[in-house]
Amino acid sequence: MSWYAVQPWRTDIVARCSRVVQTPANIAKPPALQALKFRNVYRTTHHRCKLYSQKRMMTGTDTPVAAPVSPSQTEVGVDPPSDQQDTIFGKIARGEIPAKFVYQDEHCVVIDDISPQAPVHFLVLPRKPIQRLAHCQVSDIPLLGHLLYIAKQVAETRHLDSGYRVVINDGKDGCQSVYHLHIHVLGQRTLGWPPG
């Protein structure tokens, strides 16, 4: 069995795993990919993941399979155990892991995404440990409003005057990869619909 890693805005294969040793000269795209237009195929197969950038993989038969990951990482689309309170984003928000903050206050921090999906891609993280948007309480309404306001403020400093996308991936079906609530803000490229 072979798999291929692709990126939604590129036309080439960025990684391939096969039992046969391949060189760049003899790597061929899967037949199903050769017959279809690039953006249509890749939009339907791209998902975010544990290290913020793991791509869904495709076999030569167009069947999506998850890339191999370490057991310590949360599977994309799988809810974490209920006792999993500490995440990399929680540690960043508390200052336990060094990070370059684009913005910070007593309620949230903003960092650049380490695997950007657009020329500008940053994350707004609440300092309060909330696993999912679905777990928010009425008492979290002011915090949620603050997170969106900070997303707007940072977008202005990044000169996203022509528009940007604000995304919250929530839970298994929302393909949430890190179970600490966070807002993605993407801009400086045309973002089509449906998203991809």
C-alpha positions as CSV (number, residue, x, y, z in Angstrom):
1,M,0.0,0.0,0.0
2,S,1.2,3.5,-0.8
3,W,0.1,6.9,0.4
4,Y,0.6,10.4,-1.0
5,A,0.7,13.7,0.9
6,V,-0.7,16.7,-0.8
7,Q,-1.3,20.4,0.0
8,P,-4.4,22.2,-1.2
9,W,-2.6,25.1,-2.9
10,R,0.1,23.0,-4.7
11,T,-0.1,20.7,-7.7
12,D,2.7,18.4,-6.6
13,I,3.0,15.5,-4.2
14,V,4.9,16.7,-1.1
15,A,5.5,13.2,0.4
16,R,5.0,9.6,-0.6
17,C,5.4,6.3,1.2
18,S,5.8,3.1,-0.7
19,R,7.5,-0.3,-0.3
20,V,9.4,0.5,-3.5
21,V,12.2,3.0,-3.2
22,Q,11.3,6.1,-5.3
23,T,13.3,9.0,-6.6
24,P,11.8,12.3,-7.6
25,A,12.3,11.4,-11.3
26,N,10.1,8.3,-11.1
27,I,7.4,9.3,-8.7
28,A,4.0,9.4,-10.5
29,K,0.8,11.0,-9.3
30,P,-1.9,8.5,-8.5
31,P,-4.1,7.8,-11.6
32,A,-7.2,9.3,-9.9
33,L,-5.3,12.6,-9.3
34,Q,-4.1,12.8,-12.9
35,A,-7.6,12.8,-14.3
36,L,-9.2,15.4,-12.0
37,K,-8.6,19.1,-11.6
38,F,-6.2,19.9,-8.8
39,R,-8.3,22.1,-6.5
40,N,-11.4,19.8,-6.6
41,V,-9.5,16.8,-5.5
42,Y,-7.4,18.4,-2.8
43,R,-10.2,20.5,-1.3
44,T,-12.0,17.3,-0.3
45,T,-9.0,15.6,1.2
46,H,-7.3,18.3,3.2
47,H,-7.7,18.3,7.0
48,R,-5.8,19.9,9.8
49,C,-4.3,17.8,12.6
50,K,-2.3,17.3,15.7
51,L,0.9,19.2,14.8
52,Y,-1.4,21.8,13.2
53,S,-0.5,20.6,9.7
54,Q,-0.8,16.8,9.2
55,K,-2.6,16.3,5.8
56,R,-5.0,13.5,5.1
57,M,-3.3,11.0,2.9
58,M,-4.6,9.4,-0.3
59,T,-3.9,5.9,-1.5
60,G,-3.7,5.2,-5.2
61,T,-7.4,4.4,-5.1
62,D,-8.5,7.8,-3.7
63,T,-9.3,6.3,-0.3
64,P,-8.4,8.7,2.5
65,V,-6.3,7.3,5.3
66,A,-4.8,9.0,8.3
67,A,-1.1,9.5,8.3
68,P,0.8,7.6,11.0
69,V,1.1,9.5,14.3
70,S,2.5,9.0,17.7
71,P,0.2,7.6,20.4
72,S,0.7,10.8,22.4
73,Q,-1.1,12.9,19.8
74,T,-4.8,13.4,19.6
75,E,-6.4,11.8,16.5
76,V,-8.1,14.2,14.2
77,G,-11.8,13.8,14.4
78,V,-11.7,11.9,17.7
79,D,-12.8,13.4,21.0
80,P,-10.0,13.4,23.6
81,P,-10.4,11.5,26.9
82,S,-12.4,13.5,29.4
83,D,-9.4,13.8,31.7
84,Q,-7.3,15.4,29.0
85,Q,-7.2,18.9,30.2
86,D,-3.6,19.9,29.3
87,T,-2.7,20.6,25.7
88,I,0.1,22.4,23.9
89,F,-2.1,25.4,23.5
90,G,-2.9,25.4,27.2
91,K,0.9,25.4,28.0
92,I,1.5,28.2,25.5
93,A,-1.3,30.3,27.0
94,R,0.1,29.8,30.5
95,G,3.7,30.6,29.3
96,E,5.0,27.1,30.1
97,I,6.1,26.7,26.5
98,P,8.0,29.6,24.9
99,A,6.1,31.2,22.0
100,K,6.2,34.5,20.2
101,F,3.0,36.3,21.1
102,V,1.5,38.5,18.5
103,Y,-0.8,39.9,21.2
104,Q,-1.5,39.0,24.8
105,D,-3.7,40.2,27.6
106,E,-5.2,38.7,30.8
107,H,-7.8,36.8,28.8
108,C,-6.1,35.5,25.7
109,V,-2.9,35.2,23.6
110,V,-2.4,35.4,19.8
111,I,0.2,33.3,18.0
112,D,1.1,32.7,14.4
113,D,0.1,29.2,13.2
114,I,3.2,27.1,12.7
115,S,1.8,25.6,9.5
116,P,-0.1,28.5,7.9
117,Q,-2.8,27.7,5.4
118,A,-2.7,31.3,4.0
119,P,-0.1,34.1,3.9
120,V,-1.6,35.4,7.2
121,H,-2.7,32.7,9.6
122,F,-2.8,33.3,13.3
123,L,-4.6,31.7,16.3
124,V,-6.4,33.3,19.1
125,L,-6.2,31.2,22.3
126,P,-8.1,31.8,25.5
127,R,-6.1,31.5,28.7
128,K,-9.0,29.8,30.3
129,P,-8.8,26.0,29.6
130,I,-11.9,25.3,27.5
131,Q,-11.7,22.1,25.4
132,R,-14.4,22.8,22.8
133,L,-16.8,25.5,21.8
134,A,-19.6,23.0,22.7
135,H,-18.4,23.0,26.3
136,C,-18.8,26.8,26.8
137,Q,-21.1,28.1,29.4
138,V,-23.2,31.2,29.6
139,S,-20.5,32.7,31.8
140,D,-18.1,32.3,28.9
141,I,-20.1,34.7,26.6
142,P,-17.9,37.8,27.5
143,L,-14.7,35.8,26.8
144,L,-16.0,34.5,23.5
145,G,-16.8,38.1,22.4
146,H,-13.4,39.3,23.6
147,L,-11.7,36.5,21.5
148,L,-13.5,37.7,18.4
149,Y,-12.8,41.3,19.1
150,I,-9.1,40.5,19.5
151,A,-9.2,38.5,16.2
152,K,-10.5,41.7,14.5
153,Q,-7.9,43.9,16.1
154,V,-5.0,41.7,15.1
155,A,-6.4,41.3,11.6
156,E,-6.4,45.1,11.3
157,T,-2.7,45.2,12.4
158,R,-2.0,42.6,9.7
159,H,-3.6,44.8,7.0
160,L,-6.4,42.3,6.2
161,D,-8.6,45.1,4.9
162,S,-9.8,43.1,1.9
163,G,-11.2,40.4,4.1
164,Y,-10.3,37.3,6.1
165,R,-11.8,34.1,7.4
166,V,-12.5,33.3,11.1
167,V,-12.8,29.6,11.9
168,I,-13.4,27.4,15.0
169,N,-13.1,23.7,14.4
170,D,-15.2,22.0,17.1
171,G,-15.1,18.3,18.0
172,K,-14.8,15.1,16.0
173,D,-16.9,16.1,13.0
174,G,-15.5,19.6,13.0
175,C,-12.0,18.1,12.7
176,Q,-10.7,19.8,15.8
177,S,-7.0,18.8,16.3
178,V,-6.0,20.4,19.6
179,Y,-8.6,20.3,22.3
180,H,-8.1,23.8,23.6
181,L,-10.6,26.2,22.1
182,H,-8.9,28.4,19.5
183,I,-9.9,30.7,16.7
184,H,-8.1,30.5,13.3
185,V,-7.9,33.7,11.3
186,L,-6.7,33.4,7.7
187,G,-6.2,36.1,5.1
188,Q,-4.2,37.7,2.3
189,R,-5.4,35.2,-0.2
190,T,-8.8,34.5,-1.8
191,L,-10.6,32.0,0.3
192,G,-13.2,30.1,-1.7
193,W,-16.4,28.4,-0.6
194,P,-16.8,25.6,0.3
195,P,-13.7,25.9,2.4
196,G,-10.6,24.0,1.5
